[in-house]
């Protein structure tokens, strides 16, 4: 049986919790986004589940890139071509969503979930310290 493990989580990480109000239909909704570069947000491909991945720790984005992309070293720069290749290859090493889908980097395009309008206003912003998040789980063999 395939076993998936949690990456090593950072001691501290920050997430912005933005509350939006749709100027078109009046509904309000919240969006979580990383505050800084300690964690990376992933969105389910063709779905709505969200997962997070540490950037720098064991089993994090940088560590996994050195293990998945042949020839990539810890301090090498990352361009779009390499990042796209990484996300593509990462799909074979992560636990799928509850719908069986993989995950891609989240670009967080802000649209109203009720009416799909982009006419939004931020009405509140809070910074959360170490909130409980759903983390991307990695094939345990890759973390050894």
N, CA, C and O atoms as a DFTB+ gen file, in Angstrom:
576 C
 N C O
     1  1       0.827      -1.183       0.000
     2  2       0.000       0.000       0.000
     3  2       0.877       1.254       0.000
     4  3       1.904       1.304       0.676
     5  1       0.469       2.243      -0.748
     6  2       1.208       3.503      -0.822
     7  2       0.934       4.308       0.443
     8  3      -0.215       4.461       0.857
     9  1       2.005       4.821       1.055
    10  2       1.864       5.593       2.283
    11  2       2.337       7.022       2.042
    12  3       3.402       7.253       1.471
    13  1       1.518       7.980       2.493
    14  2       1.849       9.388       2.354
    15  2       2.125       9.976       3.729
    16  3       1.483       9.614       4.715
    17  1       3.099      10.895       3.781
    18  2       3.513      11.505       5.040
    19  2       3.425      13.026       4.963
    20  3       3.409      13.625       3.888
    21  1       3.368      13.613       6.139
    22  2       3.361      15.067       6.241
    23  2       4.773      15.605       6.031
    24  3       5.740      14.984       6.471
    25  1       4.902      16.751       5.365
    26  2       6.211      17.404       5.318
    27  2       6.539      17.957       6.702
    28  3       5.664      18.054       7.563
    29  1       7.791      18.315       6.908
    30  2       8.192      18.952       8.161
    31  2       7.645      20.381       8.144
    32  3       7.957      21.157       7.241
    33  1       6.838      20.720       9.133
    34  2       6.195      22.032       9.155
    35  2       7.098      23.082       9.790
    36  3       7.847      22.776      10.718
    37  1       7.036      24.319       9.298
    38  2       7.832      25.383       9.920
    39  2       7.311      25.691      11.323
    40  3       6.131      25.489      11.612
    41  1       8.194      26.179      12.188
    42  2       7.775      26.526      13.545
    43  2       6.746      27.647      13.531
    44  3       5.781      27.615      14.294
    45  1       6.945      28.630      12.672
    46  2       6.018      29.759      12.550
    47  2       5.761      30.027      11.081
    48  3       6.672      29.991      10.253
    49  1       4.508      30.297      10.776
    50  2       4.117      30.735       9.440
    51  2       2.889      31.619       9.591
    52  3       2.139      31.506      10.560
    53  1       2.701      32.491       8.627
    54  2       1.629      33.471       8.687
    55  2       0.756      33.343       7.445
    56  3       1.242      33.091       6.343
    57  1      -0.540      33.522       7.652
    58  2      -1.511      33.461       6.562
    59  2      -2.424      34.675       6.687
    60  3      -2.907      34.989       7.775
    61  1      -2.653      35.352       5.572
    62  2      -3.611      36.456       5.560
    63  2      -5.003      35.897       5.312
    64  3      -5.216      35.127       4.376
    65  1      -5.943      36.289       6.154
    66  2      -7.346      35.913       5.998
    67  2      -8.082      37.162       5.512
    68  3      -8.337      38.080       6.292
    69  1      -8.422      37.191       4.224
    70  2      -9.090      38.340       3.621
    71  2     -10.584      38.075       3.522
    72  3     -11.001      37.027       3.029
    73  1     -11.388      39.019       3.989
    74  2     -12.837      38.927       3.844
    75  2     -13.249      39.900       2.753
    76  3     -12.952      41.093       2.819
    77  1     -13.935      39.375       1.755
    78  2     -14.383      40.169       0.613
    79  2     -15.898      40.339       0.653
    80  3     -16.624      39.487       1.166
    81  1     -16.351      41.452       0.104
    82  2     -17.769      41.664      -0.138
    83  2     -17.939      41.900      -1.632
    84  3     -17.236      42.716      -2.229
    85  1     -18.877      41.177      -2.226
    86  2     -19.163      41.331      -3.648
    87  2     -20.039      42.569      -3.831
    88  3     -21.113      42.677      -3.240
    89  1     -19.573      43.480      -4.642
    90  2     -20.322      44.712      -4.903
    91  2     -21.520      44.440      -5.819
    92  3     -22.422      45.272      -5.918
    93  1     -21.534      43.290      -6.484
    94  2     -22.628      42.964      -7.397
    95  2     -23.803      42.288      -6.693
    96  3     -24.954      42.674      -6.899
    97  1     -23.520      41.277      -5.859
    98  2     -24.626      40.532      -5.236
    99  2     -24.692      40.693      -3.722
   100  3     -25.664      40.270      -3.096
   101  1     -23.660      41.307      -3.125
   102  2     -23.676      41.562      -1.691
   103  2     -23.161      40.435      -0.812
   104  3     -23.076      40.607       0.404
   105  1     -22.815      39.290      -1.382
   106  2     -22.337      38.184      -0.551
   107  2     -20.925      38.468      -0.037
   108  3     -20.180      39.247      -0.632
   109  1     -20.572      37.827       1.075
   110  2     -19.226      37.954       1.628
   111  2     -18.583      36.571       1.664
   112  3     -19.265      35.558       1.813
   113  1     -17.266      36.548       1.524
   114  2     -16.523      35.288       1.576
   115  2     -15.092      35.572       1.994
   116  3     -14.617      36.704       1.905
   117  1     -14.409      34.524       2.454
   118  2     -13.031      34.649       2.927
   119  2     -12.078      33.892       2.026
   120  3     -12.430      32.873       1.433
   121  1     -10.861      34.413       1.935
   122  2      -9.788      33.779       1.172
   123  2      -8.537      33.797       2.038
   124  3      -8.194      34.824       2.622
   125  1      -7.856      32.656       2.119
   126  2      -6.576      32.577       2.826
   127  2      -5.450      32.645       1.802
   128  3      -5.486      31.953       0.784
   129  1      -4.443      33.488       2.076
   130  2      -3.273      33.569       1.209
   131  2      -2.020      33.581       2.080
   132  3      -2.051      34.072       3.209
   133  1      -0.923      33.044       1.564
   134  2       0.315      33.057       2.348
   135  2       0.768      34.492       2.621
   136  3       0.625      35.370       1.770
   137  1       1.303      34.711       3.791
   138  2       1.897      35.991       4.150
   139  2       3.393      35.732       4.233
   140  3       3.876      35.187       5.226
   141  1       4.120      36.113       3.210
   142  2       5.546      35.821       3.145
   143  2       5.775      34.592       2.282
   144  3       4.888      34.164       1.543
   145  1       6.963      34.035       2.380
   146  2       7.304      32.905       1.509
   147  2       7.599      31.615       2.270
   148  3       8.319      30.755       1.762
   149  1       7.059      31.467       3.471
   150  2       7.315      30.265       4.270
   151  2       6.470      29.073       3.857
   152  3       6.855      27.926       4.082
   153  1       5.305      29.343       3.245
   154  2       4.420      28.274       2.794
   155  2       3.875      28.619       1.414
   156  3       3.831      29.783       1.014
   157  1       3.462      27.577       0.698
   158  2       2.944      27.719      -0.664
   159  2       1.530      27.129      -0.690
   160  3       1.277      26.067      -0.121
   161  1       0.629      27.826      -1.351
   162  2      -0.767      27.388      -1.438
   163  2      -0.993      26.632      -2.746
   164  3      -0.564      27.069      -3.814
   165  1      -1.678      25.484      -2.641
   166  2      -2.027      24.664      -3.793
   167  2      -3.541      24.532      -3.879
   168  3      -4.229      24.460      -2.861
   169  1      -4.048      24.501      -5.101
   170  2      -5.475      24.337      -5.356
   171  2      -5.684      23.046      -6.130
   172  3      -4.885      22.691      -6.996
   173  1      -6.756      22.355      -5.811
   174  2      -7.106      21.122      -6.510
   175  2      -7.337      21.418      -7.991
   176  3      -8.002      22.394      -8.338
   177  1      -6.795      20.584      -8.846
   178  2      -7.024      20.704     -10.285
   179  2      -8.471      20.289     -10.551
   180  3      -8.879      19.189     -10.180
   181  1      -9.234      21.150     -11.182
   182  2     -10.654      20.913     -11.476
   183  2     -11.478      20.655     -10.221
   184  3     -12.376      19.813     -10.221
   185  1     -11.169      21.377      -9.164
   186  2     -11.906      21.223      -7.917
   187  2     -11.689      22.411      -7.014
   188  3     -11.201      23.452      -7.453
   189  1     -12.049      22.263      -5.753
   190  2     -11.981      23.403      -4.831
   191  2     -11.174      23.150      -3.559
   192  3     -11.048      24.044      -2.722
   193  1     -10.628      21.947      -3.405
   194  2      -9.850      21.670      -2.194
   195  2      -8.539      22.452      -2.219
   196  3      -7.956      22.687      -3.277
   197  1      -8.093      22.845      -1.038
   198  2      -6.856      23.603      -0.870
   199  2      -5.898      22.789      -0.007
   200  3      -6.301      22.172       0.979
   201  1      -4.632      22.798      -0.392
   202  2      -3.574      22.185       0.415
   203  2      -2.413      23.179       0.480
   204  3      -2.307      24.086      -0.347
   205  1      -1.561      22.994       1.463
   206  2      -0.423      23.877       1.682
   207  2       0.847      23.055       1.753
   208  3       0.811      21.879       2.116
   209  1       1.962      23.660       1.412
   210  2       3.263      22.993       1.455
   211  2       4.282      23.986       1.991
   212  3       4.339      25.124       1.525
   213  1       5.089      23.571       2.966
   214  2       6.169      24.461       3.424
   215  2       7.127      24.725       2.260
   216  3       7.224      23.919       1.335
   217  1       7.815      25.828       2.312
   218  2       8.758      26.170       1.250
   219  2      10.127      25.556       1.502
   220  3      10.721      24.981       0.590
   221  1      10.640      25.669       2.730
   222  2      12.050      25.399       2.969
   223  2      12.377      24.136       3.756
   224  3      13.534      23.715       3.741
   225  1      11.443      23.520       4.428
   226  2      11.766      22.394       5.307
   227  2      11.826      21.066       4.547
   228  3      11.588      21.008       3.341
   229  1      12.152      20.001       5.289
   230  2      12.194      18.666       4.704
   231  2      10.796      18.302       4.190
   232  3       9.811      18.374       4.924
   233  1      10.735      17.916       2.926
   234  2       9.448      17.616       2.309
   235  2       8.741      18.855       1.797
   236  3       7.602      18.778       1.336
   237  1       9.415      20.006       1.876
   238  2       8.868      21.255       1.373
   239  2       9.173      21.451      -0.105
   240  3       9.822      20.614      -0.732
   241  1       8.709      22.540      -0.643
   242  2       8.817      22.852      -2.071
   243  2      10.262      22.737      -2.582
   244  3      10.520      22.042      -3.564
   245  1      11.191      23.414      -1.918
   246  2      12.591      23.433      -2.371
   247  2      13.226      22.048      -2.242
   248  3      13.913      21.590      -3.155
   249  1      12.996      21.384      -1.111
   250  2      13.539      20.042      -0.886
   251  2      13.016      19.069      -1.936
   252  3      13.784      18.293      -2.505
   253  1      11.720      19.108      -2.192
   254  2      11.130      18.195      -3.175
   255  2      11.642      18.483      -4.581
   256  3      11.830      17.565      -5.379
   257  1      11.865      19.749      -4.878
   258  2      12.376      20.088      -6.203
   259  2      13.747      19.441      -6.433
   260  3      14.034      18.973      -7.534
   261  1      14.589      19.414      -5.401
   262  2      15.914      18.797      -5.556
   263  2      15.802      17.276      -5.729
   264  3      16.685      16.648      -6.313
   265  1      14.728      16.701      -5.227
   266  2      14.549      15.251      -5.331
   267  2      13.832      14.831      -6.613
   268  3      14.042      13.724      -7.108
   269  1      12.995      15.703      -7.146
   270  2      12.156      15.348      -8.292
   271  2      12.743      15.818      -9.626
   272  3      12.618      15.124     -10.635
   273  1      13.379      16.983      -9.634
   274  2      13.942      17.539     -10.869
   275  2      15.419      17.159     -10.952
   276  3      16.243      17.634     -10.171
   277  1      15.726      16.315     -11.892
   278  2      17.099      15.831     -12.056
   279  2      18.054      16.997     -12.275
   280  3      17.830      17.849     -13.134
   281  1      19.124      17.020     -11.482
   282  2      20.158      18.035     -11.618
   283  2      19.890      19.324     -10.858
   284  3      20.769      20.183     -10.785
   285  1      18.695      19.484     -10.287
   286  2      18.406      20.714      -9.546
   287  2      19.069      20.649      -8.176
   288  3      18.926      19.669      -7.445
   289  1      19.785      21.692      -7.850
   290  2      20.475      21.765      -6.561
   291  2      19.751      22.764      -5.649
   292  3      19.001      23.619      -6.117
   293  1      19.985      22.640      -4.371
   294  2      19.288      23.414      -3.350
   295  2      19.291      24.921      -3.621
   296  3      18.262      25.571      -3.439
   297  1      20.400      25.480      -4.043
   298  2      20.498      26.931      -4.228
   299  2      20.308      27.389      -5.670
   300  3      20.513      28.565      -5.969
   301  1      19.923      26.490      -6.566
   302  2      19.674      26.878      -7.957
   303  2      18.448      27.775      -8.051
   304  3      17.515      27.666      -7.255
   305  1      18.469      28.658      -9.035
   306  2      17.297      29.512      -9.254
   307  2      16.169      28.680      -9.873
   308  3      16.403      27.622     -10.457
   309  1      14.952      29.183      -9.728
   310  2      13.771      28.491     -10.242
   311  2      13.072      29.424     -11.216
   312  3      12.590      30.487     -10.824
   313  1      13.014      29.032     -12.483
   314  2      12.282      29.820     -13.472
   315  2      10.932      29.144     -13.737
   316  3      10.655      28.071     -13.202
   317  1      10.101      29.775     -14.562
   318  2       8.760      29.242     -14.827
   319  2       8.810      27.860     -15.463
   320  3       7.991      26.999     -15.137
   321  1       9.753      27.639     -16.359
   322  2       9.864      26.341     -17.028
   323  2      10.131      25.236     -15.999
   324  3       9.513      24.173     -16.037
   325  1      11.060      25.509     -15.083
   326  2      11.406      24.521     -14.059
   327  2      10.253      24.334     -13.072
   328  3       9.967      23.210     -12.661
   329  1       9.594      25.421     -12.693
   330  2       8.463      25.334     -11.762
   331  2       7.312      24.533     -12.373
   332  3       6.681      23.728     -11.688
   333  1       7.043      24.754     -13.658
   334  2       5.976      24.021     -14.337
   335  2       6.305      22.532     -14.416
   336  3       5.440      21.686     -14.188
   337  1       7.548      22.219     -14.736
   338  2       7.990      20.818     -14.780
   339  2       7.853      20.187     -13.399
   340  3       7.391      19.054     -13.272
   341  1       8.258      20.924     -12.364
   342  2       8.168      20.421     -11.001
   343  2       6.728      20.085     -10.617
   344  3       6.465      18.999     -10.099
   345  1       5.798      20.999     -10.864
   346  2       4.398      20.770     -10.501
   347  2       3.851      19.560     -11.246
   348  3       3.083      18.775     -10.689
   349  1       4.244      19.413     -12.494
   350  2       3.803      18.265     -13.297
   351  2       4.315      16.953     -12.700
   352  3       3.553      15.999     -12.542
   353  1       5.595      16.911     -12.371
   354  2       6.192      15.696     -11.811
   355  2       5.729      15.443     -10.377
   356  3       5.628      14.292      -9.951
   357  1       5.448      16.508      -9.635
   358  2       5.015      16.383      -8.248
   359  2       3.745      15.545      -8.128
   360  3       3.535      14.881      -7.113
   361  1       2.908      15.572      -9.145
   362  2       1.631      14.849      -9.115
   363  2       1.815      13.358      -8.814
   364  3       0.932      12.736      -8.223
   365  1       2.939      12.788      -9.210
   366  2       3.205      11.375      -8.961
   367  2       3.676      11.064      -7.553
   368  3       3.862       9.897      -7.206
   369  1       3.872      12.100      -6.728
   370  2       4.429      11.911      -5.392
   371  2       3.532      12.436      -4.273
   372  3       3.924      12.416      -3.106
   373  1       2.331      12.905      -4.618
   374  2       1.460      13.496      -3.603
   375  2       0.150      12.737      -3.474
   376  3      -0.297      12.061      -4.401
   377  1      -0.452      12.867      -2.299
   378  2      -1.772      12.292      -2.076
   379  2      -2.799      13.116      -2.855
   380  3      -2.792      14.346      -2.792
   381  1      -3.656      12.450      -3.570
   382  2      -4.675      13.118      -4.385
   383  2      -5.779      13.688      -3.491
   384  3      -5.869      13.362      -2.308
   385  1      -6.597      14.528      -4.068
   386  2      -7.736      15.106      -3.350
   387  2      -8.776      14.020      -3.088
   388  3      -8.628      12.886      -3.544
   389  1      -9.810      14.367      -2.361
   390  2     -10.877      13.402      -2.097
   391  2     -11.618      13.013      -3.379
   392  3     -12.331      12.010      -3.408
   393  1     -11.448      13.807      -4.434
   394  2     -12.063      13.507      -5.734
   395  2     -11.088      12.796      -6.680
   396  3     -11.427      12.516      -7.830
   397  1      -9.879      12.507      -6.193
   398  2      -8.889      11.823      -7.014
   399  2      -8.073      12.737      -7.914
   400  3      -7.384      12.262      -8.816
   401  1      -8.143      14.042      -7.680
   402  2      -7.408      15.009      -8.503
   403  2      -6.083      15.383      -7.876
   404  3      -5.883      15.224      -6.672
   405  1      -5.177      15.886      -8.707
   406  2      -3.915      16.417      -8.237
   407  2      -4.077      17.863      -7.799
   408  3      -5.192      18.378      -7.721
   409  1      -2.954      18.512      -7.515
   410  2      -2.952      19.898      -7.057
   411  2      -1.958      20.714      -7.869
   412  3      -0.921      20.205      -8.295
   413  1      -2.283      21.985      -8.077
   414  2      -1.414      22.920      -8.772
   415  2      -1.238      24.155      -7.905
   416  3      -1.986      24.360      -6.949
   417  1      -0.245      24.981      -8.240
   418  2      -0.069      26.221      -7.492
   419  2      -1.324      27.058      -7.596
   420  3      -1.916      27.162      -8.670
   421  1      -1.729      27.647      -6.507
   422  2      -2.922      28.490      -6.486
   423  2      -2.558      29.906      -6.895
   424  3      -1.621      30.497      -6.357
   425  1      -3.304      30.446      -7.850
   426  2      -3.094      31.837      -8.257
   427  2      -4.124      32.761      -7.622
   428  3      -4.036      33.982      -7.753
   429  1      -5.096      32.179      -6.937
   430  2      -6.089      32.940      -6.169
   431  2      -6.724      34.084      -6.929
   432  3      -6.740      35.217      -6.447
   433  1      -7.246      33.804      -8.104
   434  2      -8.020      34.819      -8.815
   435  2      -9.267      35.087      -7.987
   436  3     -10.014      34.162      -7.666
   437  1      -9.491      36.329      -7.645
   438  2     -10.601      36.679      -6.768
   439  2     -11.882      36.877      -7.572
   440  3     -12.012      37.839      -8.329
   441  1     -12.823      35.956      -7.397
   442  2     -14.159      36.096      -7.983
   443  2     -15.185      35.665      -6.940
   444  3     -14.907      34.819      -6.090
   445  1     -16.337      36.240      -7.016
   446  2     -17.406      35.914      -6.082
   447  2     -17.877      34.478      -6.323
   448  3     -18.195      34.119      -7.457
   449  1     -17.925      33.653      -5.271
   450  2     -18.383      32.272      -5.443
   451  2     -19.889      32.170      -5.719
   452  3     -20.371      31.124      -6.155
   453  1     -20.624      33.246      -5.469
   454  2     -22.074      33.234      -5.702
   455  2     -22.435      33.630      -7.134
   456  3     -23.244      32.964      -7.781
   457  1     -21.826      34.731      -7.634
   458  2     -22.244      35.264      -8.936
   459  2     -21.105      35.391      -9.953
   460  3     -21.321      35.853     -11.073
   461  1     -19.891      34.978      -9.563
   462  2     -18.699      35.025     -10.422
   463  2     -18.251      36.434     -10.803
   464  3     -17.498      36.601     -11.763
   465  1     -18.692      37.426     -10.082
   466  2     -18.278      38.802     -10.345
   467  2     -16.862      39.035      -9.828
   468  3     -16.441      38.427      -8.844
   469  1     -16.136      39.921     -10.502
   470  2     -14.816      40.343     -10.030
   471  2     -14.913      41.702      -9.327
   472  3     -13.891      42.272      -8.946
   473  1     -16.103      42.212      -9.159
   474  2     -16.348      43.497      -8.530
   475  2     -16.392      43.306      -7.011
   476  3     -17.465      43.236      -6.412
   477  1     -15.213      43.225      -6.407
   478  2     -15.086      42.880      -4.992
   479  2     -14.408      43.986      -4.203
   480  3     -13.651      44.792      -4.744
   481  1     -14.698      44.001      -2.915
   482  2     -14.073      44.960      -2.011
   483  2     -13.604      44.203      -0.774
   484  3     -14.354      43.411      -0.204
   485  1     -12.365      44.446      -0.362
   486  2     -11.863      43.850       0.885
   487  2     -12.482      44.618       2.045
   488  3     -12.343      45.838       2.138
   489  1     -13.167      43.895       2.928
   490  2     -13.789      44.568       4.073
   491  2     -13.069      44.271       5.388
   492  3     -13.280      44.954       6.390
   493  1     -12.208      43.232       5.371
   494  2     -11.443      42.923       6.581
   495  2     -10.236      42.087       6.206
   496  3     -10.297      41.260       5.296
   497  1      -9.133      42.310       6.918
   498  2      -7.937      41.498       6.728
   499  2      -7.330      41.208       8.089
   500  3      -7.095      42.114       8.887
   501  1      -7.080      39.924       8.342
   502  2      -6.444      39.486       9.578
   503  2      -5.231      38.649       9.228
   504  3      -5.236      37.916       8.239
   505  1      -4.198      38.757      10.037
   506  2      -3.033      37.899       9.886
   507  2      -3.140      36.797      10.937
   508  3      -3.232      37.069      12.134
   509  1      -3.128      35.552      10.469
   510  2      -3.216      34.391      11.352
   511  2      -1.822      33.800      11.535
   512  3      -1.071      33.666      10.569
   513  1      -1.482      33.455      12.749
   514  2      -0.189      32.839      13.041
   515  2      -0.411      31.352      13.280
   516  3      -1.177      30.968      14.165
   517  1       0.252      30.524      12.500
   518  2       0.171      29.065      12.602
   519  2      -1.267      28.539      12.621
   520  3      -1.610      27.732      13.485
   521  1      -2.113      28.980      11.686
   522  2      -3.470      28.425      11.675
   523  2      -3.446      26.962      11.274
   524  3      -2.496      26.504      10.638
   525  1      -4.469      26.241      11.635
   526  2      -4.581      24.839      11.236
   527  2      -4.907      24.805       9.741
   528  3      -5.902      25.384       9.303
   529  1      -4.072      24.131       8.971
   530  2      -4.235      24.049       7.520
   531  2      -4.200      22.592       7.083
   532  3      -3.702      21.733       7.811
   533  1      -4.725      22.315       5.905
   534  2      -4.589      20.981       5.317
   535  2      -3.319      20.994       4.474
   536  3      -3.197      21.765       3.522
   537  1      -2.390      20.139       4.833
   538  2      -1.085      20.119       4.175
   539  2      -1.067      19.078       3.065
   540  3      -1.746      18.054       3.140
   541  1      -0.294      19.353       2.057
   542  2      -0.069      18.402       0.979
   543  2       0.743      17.256       1.549
   544  3       1.798      17.483       2.143
   545  1       0.273      16.030       1.381
   546  2       1.009      14.869       1.888
   547  2       1.844      14.290       0.750
   548  3       1.417      14.233      -0.404
   549  1       3.043      13.867       1.119
   550  2       4.067      13.443       0.169
   551  2       4.319      11.944       0.341
   552  3       4.222      11.424       1.452
   553  1       4.636      11.260      -0.734
   554  2       5.020       9.853      -0.680
   555  2       6.142       9.693       0.343
   556  3       7.201      10.305       0.209
   557  1       5.912       8.877       1.354
   558  2       6.871       8.735       2.456
   559  2       8.264       8.340       1.968
   560  3       9.258       8.813       2.518
   561  1       8.357       7.497       0.966
   562  2       9.667       7.071       0.457
   563  2      10.505       8.248      -0.027
   564  3      11.734       8.192       0.024
   565  1       9.865       9.302      -0.491
   566  2      10.577      10.483      -0.987
   567  2      11.153      11.319       0.148
   568  3      12.070      12.112      -0.065
   569  1      10.622      11.145       1.341
   570  2      11.070      11.949       2.483
   571  2      12.200      11.309       3.276
   572  3      12.682      11.896       4.245
   573  1      12.625      10.130       2.885
   574  2      13.693       9.429       3.612
   575  2      15.034      10.050       3.331
   576  3      16.049       9.592       3.856
